Amino acid sequence: MNSKRKKSHPEDRLTFGRSRGGEAQFSVAPAKAGLPGDYARTLETIKRRIREERLRTVLSANAAMVLLYWDIGRFILDRQKISGWGARVIDRMAHDLRQAFPDMQGFSPRNLKYMRAFSAAWPQKAIVQEALAQITWYQNIALLEKLEKPEERLWYAHAAAAGGWSREILVLQIEQQAHRRQGKAITNFKKTLPPHRF
């Protein structure tokens, strides 16, 4: 005798797994057709809040890391002034920090020297908190490598944060001297407009 079992679909079942012998059961989501009318709108609101919070968490972590790197750079600068630390001490510190925090990146001798340069370029922590902690560490390195003047670095830091620029876009904007074009565009705009009359 050949009996065929009816195939069940996952949507038709209330749980996955077997119920024999106390084995674990896992709930199955009910079909969307039976849900209240405002479910989709509520779900979208919750998803948007989760995305916003995830972004806020990432931005907050980035700002904390940039400030940490500034602090490390400040410690190194201070020790160099007081105790005459040289490159050999920084190399040793890089090794020891990587040993102490193997799950973290960013403690290479080269990066520690960037931290020192970053702290030297921005002696006031308030400026770092306000503008430079709003962009990534790699964007800050690009500002250090590509620009000499603090006012230009700040202009690009603000523009990168406001525009959501990646490091590559930031470098491209620096190479194309966006700060000069921006200034000229404003000046030309004002010169070509006739005066407004009431």
Secondary structure by P-SEA (a helix, b strand, c coil): cccccccccccccccccccccccbbbbbbccccccccaaaaaaaaaaaaaaaaaaaaaaaaaaaaaaaaaaaaaaaaaaaaaccccaaaaaaaaaaaaaaccccccccaaaaaaaaaaaaacccaaaaacccccccaaaaaaaaaccccaaaaaaaaaaaaaacccaaaaaaaaaaaaaaaaaaaaaaaaaacccccc
